[in-house]
Amino acid sequence: MENIQALNQKLVSKNPEEVLSLALEYFGADKVAFASSLGAEDQVLTDMLFKISPPAAIFTLDTGRLPQETLDCLKETERKYDFKYRVYAPDADAVKKMVEEKGLDLFYKSTENRRLCCHIRKVEPLKRALKGLQAWICGLRREQSMTRADMNIIEWDDANGLYKINPLIDWTEKQVWDYIRKNRVPYNKLHDQGFPSIGCAPCTRAIKPGEDIRAGRWWWEHSDKKECGLHFKNGKATKKGP
């Protein structure tokens, strides 16, 4: 396996479709999966993947607190592309214990509580989804937040022990929406209501004019803490490579 610097050098001049095709060829379609949160970037990647043969498997995490609009988008996407998401849910006993001990909306009380909730509802199911894979595809963009500013096309995900591929890392929000409109890609209707970034319903709000695009996620926390743990380890973005 080539080191991460060499892989990034090979991909830096490629467009997202080429990155996806080369990643599937390099790692093997059965060893790569795409993690979709049904956000705008992930809808773009879903459309791109279905234009590649064979496409990678696509999975999503159902936290149990998703907005209805996200669930509606899931169904609409399945109909358009004639497939079924692999859906991973949190461990019911772990959720029950957490809620009994700390309350249903524990995340408003402290960052530690919020990260515990994210770990149980998102991080642990993700680990199950990634088991046996060599790489996973994400819709991250540098423009999204300060915690993602120094990420590359391919990262080493130390927390999960595999590569993370970010085909849209250099794209702007305008490029994302231009692609959606041009290709008539289904999207979450909350985007039309001022929600550029969408997570669980109680942890997501519409943003105000001039606010950062991720200001509506965990809005009660400082901006340098706004990661759920899927793309963070020990408070830092996971980007080291073998």
C-alpha positions as CSV (number, residue, x, y, z in Angstrom):
1,M,0.0,0.0,0.0
2,E,1.4,3.4,-1.0
3,N,1.8,6.0,1.7
4,I,-0.8,8.8,2.1
5,Q,1.4,11.5,0.6
6,A,1.9,9.6,-2.6
7,L,-1.8,8.9,-2.9
8,N,-2.7,12.5,-2.4
9,Q,-0.2,13.6,-5.0
10,K,-1.8,11.2,-7.5
11,L,-5.3,12.6,-6.8
12,V,-4.7,16.3,-6.3
13,S,-5.4,17.1,-10.0
14,K,-8.4,14.8,-10.4
15,N,-12.0,15.8,-10.3
16,P,-14.4,14.1,-7.7
17,E,-15.7,11.5,-10.2
18,E,-12.1,10.5,-11.1
19,V,-11.2,10.3,-7.4
20,L,-14.2,8.0,-6.8
21,S,-13.4,5.8,-9.8
22,L,-9.7,5.5,-8.8
23,A,-10.5,4.8,-5.2
24,L,-12.8,2.0,-6.1
25,E,-10.3,0.6,-8.4
26,Y,-7.4,1.0,-6.0
27,F,-9.1,-0.5,-2.9
28,G,-11.7,-2.7,-4.5
29,A,-15.5,-1.9,-4.7
30,D,-16.2,-4.4,-2.0
31,K,-13.7,-2.8,0.4
32,V,-15.0,0.8,0.1
33,A,-18.3,2.2,1.4
34,F,-19.8,5.7,1.3
35,A,-21.2,7.1,4.5
36,S,-24.1,9.4,3.7
37,S,-25.9,11.8,6.1
38,L,-28.3,12.8,3.3
39,G,-26.8,16.3,3.2
40,A,-26.2,18.2,0.0
41,E,-22.6,17.1,-0.4
42,D,-23.6,13.4,0.2
43,Q,-26.4,13.7,-2.3
44,V,-23.9,14.9,-4.9
45,L,-21.6,11.9,-4.2
46,T,-24.5,9.5,-4.3
47,D,-25.4,10.7,-7.8
48,M,-21.7,10.4,-8.9
49,L,-21.4,6.9,-7.5
50,F,-24.4,5.6,-9.4
51,K,-22.7,6.8,-12.6
52,I,-19.8,4.5,-11.8
53,S,-19.9,0.7,-12.2
54,P,-19.8,-1.0,-9.9
55,P,-20.6,1.6,-7.2
56,A,-19.5,1.5,-3.6
57,A,-22.0,0.4,-1.0
58,I,-23.8,3.3,0.6
59,F,-24.8,3.4,4.2
60,T,-26.4,5.9,6.6
61,L,-26.7,6.2,10.4
62,D,-30.2,6.5,11.8
63,T,-29.6,8.1,15.2
64,G,-33.2,7.9,16.3
65,R,-33.4,11.8,16.4
66,L,-33.3,12.6,12.7
67,P,-35.7,15.3,11.2
68,Q,-38.6,14.0,9.2
69,E,-37.2,15.9,6.2
70,T,-34.0,13.8,6.3
71,L,-36.1,10.6,6.4
72,D,-38.2,11.9,3.5
73,C,-34.9,12.6,1.5
74,L,-33.8,9.0,2.2
75,K,-36.9,7.6,0.7
76,E,-36.8,9.9,-2.3
77,T,-33.2,9.0,-3.0
78,E,-33.9,5.3,-2.8
79,R,-36.7,5.7,-5.3
80,K,-34.6,7.7,-7.8
81,Y,-31.6,5.4,-7.8
82,D,-33.5,2.2,-7.2
83,F,-31.5,0.9,-4.2
84,K,-31.7,0.5,-0.4
85,Y,-29.4,2.2,2.1
86,R,-27.6,0.0,4.6
87,V,-29.0,1.6,7.8
88,Y,-27.1,1.4,11.1
89,A,-28.8,2.3,14.3
90,P,-27.4,2.8,17.8
91,D,-27.5,0.0,20.4
92,A,-30.9,0.3,22.0
93,D,-29.7,-0.7,25.5
94,A,-26.9,1.9,25.4
95,V,-29.4,4.6,24.4
96,K,-31.9,3.5,27.1
97,K,-29.2,3.6,29.8
98,M,-27.9,7.1,28.7
99,V,-31.4,8.6,28.6
100,E,-32.3,7.1,32.0
101,E,-29.2,8.5,33.6
102,K,-28.8,11.8,31.9
103,G,-32.1,12.7,30.2
104,L,-33.3,12.7,26.6
105,D,-31.8,16.1,25.8
106,L,-28.6,15.7,27.8
107,F,-26.5,17.3,25.1
108,Y,-27.6,20.8,26.0
109,K,-26.0,20.5,29.5
110,S,-22.4,20.0,28.6
111,T,-20.0,19.3,25.7
112,E,-19.1,16.0,27.4
113,N,-22.8,15.0,27.4
114,R,-23.2,15.9,23.8
115,R,-20.1,13.9,22.8
116,L,-21.4,10.9,24.7
117,C,-24.7,11.1,22.9
118,C,-22.9,11.5,19.5
119,H,-20.7,8.5,20.4
120,I,-23.6,6.2,21.2
121,R,-25.9,7.3,18.4
122,K,-23.2,7.9,15.6
123,V,-19.7,6.8,16.4
124,E,-20.4,3.3,17.6
125,P,-22.8,2.5,14.7
126,L,-20.1,3.9,12.3
127,K,-17.5,1.5,13.6
128,R,-19.9,-1.4,12.9
129,A,-20.5,0.0,9.4
130,L,-16.8,0.2,8.6
131,K,-15.8,-3.2,9.9
132,G,-13.9,-5.1,7.2
133,L,-13.4,-2.1,4.9
134,Q,-10.2,-0.5,3.7
135,A,-11.6,2.9,3.0
136,W,-14.7,5.0,3.5
137,I,-16.0,7.9,1.4
138,C,-17.2,11.2,3.0
139,G,-18.7,14.5,1.8
140,L,-16.3,16.7,3.8
141,R,-15.2,20.1,2.4
142,R,-12.5,22.4,3.7
143,E,-14.9,25.4,3.4
144,Q,-17.3,23.8,5.9
145,S,-15.5,24.6,9.1
146,M,-12.2,25.5,10.8
147,T,-11.8,21.9,12.0
148,R,-11.7,20.7,8.3
149,A,-9.5,23.4,6.8
150,D,-6.3,21.3,6.6
151,M,-7.9,18.0,5.5
152,N,-6.8,16.3,2.2
153,I,-8.4,14.2,-0.5
154,I,-7.3,11.1,1.4
155,E,-6.7,11.0,5.2
156,W,-5.7,8.1,7.4
157,D,-8.5,7.6,9.9
158,D,-6.6,6.5,12.9
159,A,-9.7,6.1,15.0
160,N,-11.1,3.4,12.7
161,G,-8.0,2.1,11.2
162,L,-8.7,2.7,7.5
163,Y,-8.4,5.4,4.8
164,K,-11.0,8.2,4.5
165,I,-11.6,9.6,1.0
166,N,-12.9,13.2,0.6
167,P,-13.6,13.7,-3.1
168,L,-15.3,17.1,-2.6
169,I,-12.7,18.5,-0.2
170,D,-11.9,21.5,-2.5
171,W,-15.4,22.2,-3.7
172,T,-17.3,25.3,-2.8
173,E,-20.9,25.4,-1.7
174,K,-21.8,27.0,-5.0
175,Q,-20.3,24.0,-6.9
176,V,-22.3,21.6,-4.7
177,W,-25.6,23.3,-5.5
178,D,-24.8,23.9,-9.2
179,Y,-24.3,20.1,-9.5
180,I,-27.5,19.3,-7.7
181,R,-29.6,21.6,-9.9
182,K,-27.9,20.5,-13.1
183,N,-28.3,16.8,-12.4
184,R,-31.7,17.1,-10.6
185,V,-30.4,15.4,-7.5
186,P,-32.8,14.9,-4.6
187,Y,-32.0,17.0,-1.6
188,N,-33.1,17.6,2.0
189,K,-35.8,20.2,1.9
190,L,-34.5,21.7,5.1
191,H,-31.8,23.3,2.9
192,D,-34.6,25.5,1.5
193,Q,-35.4,26.7,5.0
194,G,-31.9,28.0,6.0
195,F,-30.3,24.8,7.1
196,P,-27.0,24.4,5.2
197,S,-25.7,21.7,7.6
198,I,-28.2,19.1,9.0
199,G,-27.8,16.6,11.8
200,C,-30.2,15.4,14.5
201,A,-33.3,17.5,14.9
202,P,-32.7,18.9,18.4
203,C,-29.0,19.7,17.6
204,T,-29.7,21.6,14.3
205,R,-31.2,25.0,13.6
206,A,-31.4,27.4,10.6
207,I,-28.6,29.9,10.4
208,K,-29.0,33.7,10.3
209,P,-27.7,35.8,7.5
210,G,-23.9,36.2,7.6
211,E,-23.4,33.2,10.0
212,D,-20.9,30.4,9.3
213,I,-22.5,27.5,7.4
214,R,-22.1,25.2,10.4
215,A,-23.4,27.8,13.0
216,G,-26.6,25.9,13.2
217,R,-25.0,22.7,14.4
218,W,-24.7,22.5,18.2
219,W,-25.1,26.3,18.2
220,W,-24.7,26.5,22.0
221,E,-21.0,25.3,21.8
222,H,-17.8,27.1,20.7
223,S,-17.0,26.6,17.0
224,D,-13.7,24.8,17.6
225,K,-15.7,21.9,19.3
226,K,-18.2,21.3,16.6
227,E,-17.5,17.8,15.5
228,C,-19.5,14.7,16.5
229,G,-16.6,12.3,16.7
230,L,-16.9,10.8,13.3
231,H,-14.1,12.9,11.9
232,F,-12.3,13.7,15.2
233,K,-10.1,11.9,17.7
234,N,-8.9,13.3,21.0
235,G,-10.2,16.7,19.9
236,K,-8.2,16.8,16.7
237,A,-9.0,16.0,13.1
238,T,-7.7,12.5,12.2
239,K,-5.3,13.1,9.3
240,K,-2.1,11.1,9.9
241,G,-1.1,8.5,7.5
242,P,0.8,5.2,7.5
